[in-house]
Amino acid sequence: MTDTLQINKPTPSITIENTIRFDSNTDVRETIYAMKAGASVLITEFYSNGMLLLKELHKHLSNRLPNKTFTEQRAYRAEYHKLSNQILLEITGHQVAVHKAPKIGWIEKLYPDTTNFLLTFPQVQGLNSAWQWYKNGISLPVLRNKIHPYYGTYFPTRFDHLILFDNWLKRYTGPKKSAIDVGIGSGVLSFQMIQHGFQKVFGTDTNPNAIVGLKEYMGDTKLSRKIELYYGSLFAAIDKEAELIVFNPPWLPASSGIENLDEAIYYNKNLFPKFFAEANNKLAKDGKLVILFSNIAQITKVSKEHPIEKEIAKGVRFEVEKCIKKLVKVASDKTKRNQHWRGTEEVELWVLTKK
């Protein structure tokens, strides 16, 4: 099944129209104004020229756009995203065709049959970061082994909710025959459950990269026989009941203006109603439904509605056995963003049972 999946990857551009070349002698200010008028920019000579242009673009936008509240930051990022993706790099023979550019293994792995094309500078930066994470692996406080996230696959950068789940698993005394991990991503929750003695985990994801990446990571090991993968939304084609269902959904509701919605971060209005309806059919009679969530949407005034509380208030399918909340660690001093709300952010672990 995974052999037929189409990997998500940056779409290469072949032609250059309305494009200006940028080198160390080009006027930065004039270039930014040309970009705002719709021009694309091809970086030449050195990779650092692109870094310089991005830095100046940030500076330019900082002087013109407010960037304090959560909503302002979202608008700022949208404008930066639009303009920065007008900056291009040439790829020749699977290499970035400027001096002192990073060597990125993903280019050959994802584009085996295409050797010469263009990518935007942020796309190349994303490929480079993803290659370092994939190649070197990432250590998590809840796992014995590093994870090696495949390109374009969500992996956690914060661990409070994972620690909460690990502590809950340590005290879990129910059956450990089977579990379902809805939205498996890079596999962290599934690996935690296997570590804690679950015999079989069925993992689903709408992202083909997550399925292909985990299949490659597990290979023909014992792990590959304990974790069964399904490509599809929510419960996909799983036709079995499980004693435990875990779900670490996106924590923010999508606003209608967001294009190319990142489904690992934003949820649409149908996600939770559909999830609870399907979970009701897949949870074994005395099973437990565990959802990892956060109050981030409420404290940033993005939404007054809490989708889990809304489901419980209906009083039809599920009731709360337990809800554990934990204040998150304050944002690092190194972060450039103003994240004053992090002082009141809590991660939540909800344990629901069937009514």
PECORFEN-V719462 format. One record per pair of residues at least 24 apart in sequence whose C-alpha atoms are under 8 Angstrom apart, sorted by the first residue. I is the first residue (numbers start at 0). J is the second residue. D is the distance in Angstrom with one decimal. If there is no record, write none. Layout:
BEGIN
i: (I/I)
j: (J/J)
d: (D/D)
END
This chain:
BEGIN
i: (1/1/1/1/4/4/5/6/6/6/7/7/7/7/8/8/8/9/9/10/11/11/11/12/12/12/13/13/13/14/21/22/23/27/27/31/34/34/35/38/39/39/39/40/40/40/41/41/41/41/42/42/42/42/43/43/44/44/45/45/45/45/46/46/46/46/47/49/49/53/56/67/68/69/83/83/83/84/84/84/84/85/86/86/86/87/87/87/87/88/88/88/88/88/89/89/89/89/90/90/90/90/90/91/91/101/102/103/103/104/105/105/126/141/141/142/142/142/142/146/146/147/147/148/148/149/149/149/149/149/150/150/151/151/152/152/152/152/152/153/153/153/153/154/154/154/159/159/159/159/160/160/160/160/160/161/163/163/164/164/165/168/168/169/173/174/175/176/176/177/177/177/177/178/178/178/178/178/179/179/179/179/179/180/180/180/181/181/181/181/181/181/182/182/182/182/182/183/184/184/185/185/185/186/188/189/193/198/199/199/199/200/200/200/201/201/201/201/201/202/202/202/202/203/203/203/203/203/203/203/203/204/204/204/204/204/204/205/205/205/205/206/206/233/234/234/238/239/240/240/240/240/241/241/241/241/242/242/242/242/242/243/243/243/243/243/243/244/244/244/244/244/244/245/245/245/245/246/246/246/247/247/247/248/248/248/249/250/250/250/250/250/251/251/251/252/252/252/271/271/272/275/279/279/282/284/285/285/286/286/287/287/287/287/288/288/288/288/289/289/289/289/290/290/290/290/291/291/291/291/292/292/292/292/293/293/293/293/294/294/294/294/295/295/298/298/298/299/315/316/316/317/317/317/317/318/318/318/318/319/319/319/319/320/320/320/320/321/321/321/322/322/322/322/323/323/323/324)
j: (207/210/211/214/207/211/207/207/208/211/151/206/207/208/109/150/151/118/122/118/116/117/118/116/117/118/115/116/117/117/48/48/48/52/55/56/82/85/82/85/85/86/87/85/86/87/86/87/88/89/86/87/88/97/88/97/97/98/97/98/99/100/97/98/99/100/99/86/120/83/83/337/337/299/119/120/121/119/120/121/122/119/119/120/121/117/118/119/120/117/118/119/120/123/115/116/117/118/114/115/116/117/118/115/116/127/127/127/130/130/130/150/150/165/191/187/190/191/194/185/187/185/216/185/212/185/208/209/212/213/208/212/208/209/184/185/206/208/209/184/185/209/263/184/185/187/325/327/328/346/291/292/346/347/348/188/325/348/291/348/191/192/195/195/242/242/242/241/242/201/241/242/243/241/242/243/244/245/203/241/243/244/245/244/245/246/233/234/244/245/246/247/232/233/246/247/248/209/209/210/209/212/213/213/245/226/225/225/225/226/227/225/226/227/226/227/228/229/237/226/227/228/229/228/229/230/231/232/233/234/235/229/230/231/232/233/235/230/231/232/233/230/231/274/277/278/281/281/280/281/282/283/281/282/283/286/282/283/285/286/287/282/283/286/287/288/289/278/282/286/287/288/289/288/289/290/291/289/290/291/290/291/292/290/291/292/292/292/293/294/295/296/295/296/301/296/301/302/306/307/310/310/316/353/353/353/352/353/352/353/350/351/352/353/349/350/351/352/348/349/350/351/347/348/349/350/346/347/348/349/346/347/348/349/344/345/346/347/344/345/346/347/344/345/340/343/344/340/354/353/354/351/352/353/354/351/352/353/354/349/350/351/352/349/350/351/352/349/350/351/347/348/349/350/347/348/349/348)
d: (7.9/7.0/5.9/8.0/6.1/7.7/6.7/5.8/5.6/7.9/6.9/7.8/7.0/6.4/7.2/7.9/7.3/7.5/6.6/7.6/6.1/5.6/5.5/6.0/4.9/6.3/8.0/5.1/5.9/7.9/7.5/6.3/6.4/6.8/7.4/6.8/6.7/7.0/7.1/7.2/4.7/5.9/7.2/6.2/4.8/5.8/6.1/4.7/5.9/7.7/7.1/6.1/5.7/7.9/7.8/6.1/5.4/6.0/5.1/4.6/6.3/7.3/5.7/6.1/5.9/5.2/7.8/7.6/7.1/6.7/7.7/6.2/7.7/6.4/7.9/7.2/6.8/5.4/6.6/6.3/7.9/6.6/5.5/5.5/8.0/6.5/5.7/4.2/5.3/5.6/5.5/5.9/6.0/7.9/7.4/6.1/4.6/6.6/7.1/5.3/5.2/5.7/7.3/4.5/6.9/7.0/7.7/5.6/6.3/6.5/6.3/7.7/7.3/6.7/7.0/7.9/7.4/6.6/8.0/7.4/7.9/7.9/7.3/5.6/7.0/7.5/6.6/6.8/4.9/7.7/6.8/7.8/6.3/7.7/6.0/6.3/7.5/6.0/5.4/5.5/6.3/7.9/6.5/6.6/5.6/8.0/7.7/6.2/7.7/6.9/6.5/7.8/5.8/7.1/7.4/7.6/7.9/7.0/7.8/7.1/6.9/7.4/6.8/7.1/8.0/6.6/7.2/8.0/7.3/7.7/5.3/6.0/6.9/5.2/6.0/4.7/5.6/7.6/8.0/6.5/6.4/4.7/6.3/6.1/5.1/6.2/5.7/6.5/7.4/6.3/5.2/7.5/7.9/6.8/6.9/7.3/7.5/7.4/5.3/7.9/6.1/7.8/6.8/7.1/7.9/7.5/7.7/6.3/4.8/6.0/7.6/6.2/4.8/6.3/5.8/4.8/6.0/7.4/7.7/6.9/6.1/4.9/6.1/5.9/4.7/5.7/6.3/7.1/6.7/6.4/6.4/6.8/5.3/5.6/6.1/7.1/8.0/5.9/4.7/5.0/7.8/7.4/7.9/6.5/7.3/8.0/7.8/6.6/7.5/4.5/5.4/5.3/6.4/5.4/5.4/7.1/6.3/5.3/7.1/4.3/6.3/7.0/7.9/5.6/5.0/5.9/7.4/7.7/6.9/8.0/6.5/4.9/6.1/6.0/4.8/5.8/7.9/6.4/4.9/6.4/5.8/4.8/6.7/7.6/7.1/7.0/7.9/6.2/6.2/7.9/7.0/7.0/7.3/5.6/7.8/7.4/7.6/7.3/6.5/7.8/7.7/7.7/6.7/7.4/8.0/7.1/7.2/7.3/6.5/7.7/6.4/5.8/5.2/7.9/7.8/5.6/5.0/6.2/6.8/5.5/4.7/6.4/7.9/5.8/5.1/6.8/7.3/5.7/4.8/6.5/5.8/5.0/6.4/7.8/7.1/5.7/4.3/5.4/6.1/5.9/6.8/7.7/5.9/7.5/6.7/7.4/7.1/6.8/7.1/5.9/5.6/6.0/5.5/4.6/5.1/5.5/5.6/6.4/5.9/7.3/6.1/4.6/6.5/7.9/5.5/5.4/6.5/6.0/5.1/7.1/6.8/5.6/4.5/6.2/5.7/5.1/6.6/6.5)
END
